[in-house]
Amino acid sequence: MAEVDPLFEIKADGPAAVVRFLRTTHIEAGSAEPLANLLSALRPSSPKGVIVDLSCLEWANSLFLGILVGLYRKLEEKDRKMVVACVPEQIRDMLRLTGLHQLLNIHKNVEEAVNEISK
């Protein structure tokens, strides 16, 4: 059986778990399900919050946005934060169009996001 190249990784970065895509990515229905499962498993393990680094995300559909909102709400219920970092302009436009830029805490880079989680 061939080994599958992982789409993303999770690393502890101080008070937060950082989810990073490992290569240029288009999130569609087939790739969103493993991400949703991974993020669900991640919730109990991050003490203060989760940072989702979108620097390699080129395109995403509404399913991915739903996953982000779902994770945000689940973490919020547990008094944890979710911060989005390194959002490419195309994805930022999508967040603006949907109004999610007002819900999601967006930062220019991971370092700023870590500082936000640390507050």
C-alpha positions as CSV (number, residue, x, y, z in Angstrom):
1,M,0.0,0.0,0.0
2,A,1.4,3.4,-1.0
3,E,2.1,5.9,1.7
4,V,-0.1,9.0,1.4
5,D,1.7,12.4,1.5
6,P,0.1,14.3,4.4
7,L,-1.8,17.5,3.6
8,F,-1.1,19.2,7.0
9,E,0.7,18.9,10.3
10,I,0.0,19.9,13.8
11,K,2.7,21.2,16.1
12,A,2.7,22.6,19.6
13,D,3.9,26.1,19.6
14,G,3.9,27.3,23.2
15,P,0.3,27.8,24.4
16,A,-1.2,26.7,21.1
17,A,-1.4,24.0,18.6
18,V,-0.5,25.2,15.1
19,V,-2.2,23.5,12.1
20,R,-0.1,24.1,8.9
21,F,-0.7,22.9,5.4
22,L,2.5,21.3,4.1
23,R,2.1,22.2,0.4
24,T,0.0,24.4,-1.8
25,T,-3.5,23.3,-1.2
26,H,-7.0,23.5,-2.6
27,I,-9.6,22.4,0.0
28,E,-12.5,20.6,-1.6
29,A,-14.9,18.0,-0.4
30,G,-12.4,15.1,-0.6
31,S,-9.7,16.9,1.4
32,A,-12.0,18.7,3.9
33,E,-13.2,15.5,5.6
34,P,-9.7,14.5,6.9
35,L,-9.1,18.1,8.0
36,A,-12.4,18.2,9.9
37,N,-11.6,14.9,11.6
38,L,-8.1,16.1,12.5
39,L,-9.3,19.4,13.9
40,S,-11.9,17.6,16.0
41,A,-9.2,15.4,17.5
42,L,-7.1,18.4,18.1
43,R,-9.6,20.2,20.4
44,P,-8.9,18.4,23.6
45,S,-5.1,18.6,23.2
46,S,-4.5,22.3,22.9
47,P,-4.4,24.0,26.3
48,K,-5.2,27.6,25.2
49,G,-6.1,27.4,21.6
50,V,-5.5,26.6,18.0
51,I,-3.8,28.6,15.2
52,V,-4.7,27.7,11.7
53,D,-1.9,28.8,9.3
54,L,-3.5,29.3,5.9
55,S,-0.3,30.4,4.0
56,C,-0.4,27.5,1.6
57,L,-4.1,27.5,1.0
58,E,-4.9,28.7,-2.5
59,W,-8.6,27.9,-2.7
60,A,-11.3,26.6,-0.4
61,N,-15.0,26.1,-0.7
62,S,-17.8,26.7,1.8
63,L,-17.3,23.3,3.4
64,F,-13.9,24.5,4.6
65,L,-15.3,27.7,5.9
66,G,-17.9,25.7,7.8
67,I,-15.1,23.6,9.3
68,L,-13.4,26.7,10.5
69,V,-16.5,28.1,12.0
70,G,-17.4,24.8,13.7
71,L,-13.9,24.6,15.2
72,Y,-14.1,28.2,16.4
73,R,-17.4,27.6,18.1
74,K,-16.3,24.3,19.7
75,L,-13.2,25.9,21.1
76,E,-15.1,28.9,22.3
77,E,-17.4,26.6,24.3
78,K,-14.3,25.2,26.0
79,D,-13.0,28.8,26.8
80,R,-10.2,28.3,24.2
81,K,-9.3,30.5,21.3
82,M,-8.9,29.9,17.6
83,V,-6.8,32.3,15.6
84,V,-6.3,32.2,11.8
85,A,-2.9,33.4,10.5
86,C,-1.2,34.0,7.1
87,V,-4.4,34.3,5.1
88,P,-3.8,34.7,1.4
89,E,-5.6,37.6,-0.3
90,Q,-8.0,35.3,-2.2
91,I,-9.1,33.5,1.0
92,R,-9.2,36.9,2.9
93,D,-11.6,38.1,0.2
94,M,-13.8,35.0,0.7
95,L,-13.8,35.7,4.4
96,R,-14.9,39.3,3.8
97,L,-17.6,38.3,1.4
98,T,-19.1,35.9,3.9
99,G,-18.7,38.2,6.9
100,L,-16.4,35.6,8.6
101,H,-13.6,38.2,8.9
102,Q,-15.7,39.7,11.8
103,L,-16.0,36.3,13.6
104,L,-12.5,34.8,13.1
105,N,-9.5,36.4,14.7
106,I,-7.1,36.9,11.8
107,H,-3.4,37.8,12.1
108,K,-0.7,38.5,9.6
109,N,1.7,35.8,10.9
110,V,2.0,32.9,13.3
111,E,4.0,35.0,15.8
112,E,1.2,37.5,16.2
113,A,-1.3,34.6,16.5
114,V,0.7,33.0,19.2
115,N,0.8,36.3,21.1
116,E,-3.0,36.5,20.8
117,I,-3.5,33.0,22.1
118,S,-1.1,33.8,25.0
119,K,-3.2,36.8,26.2
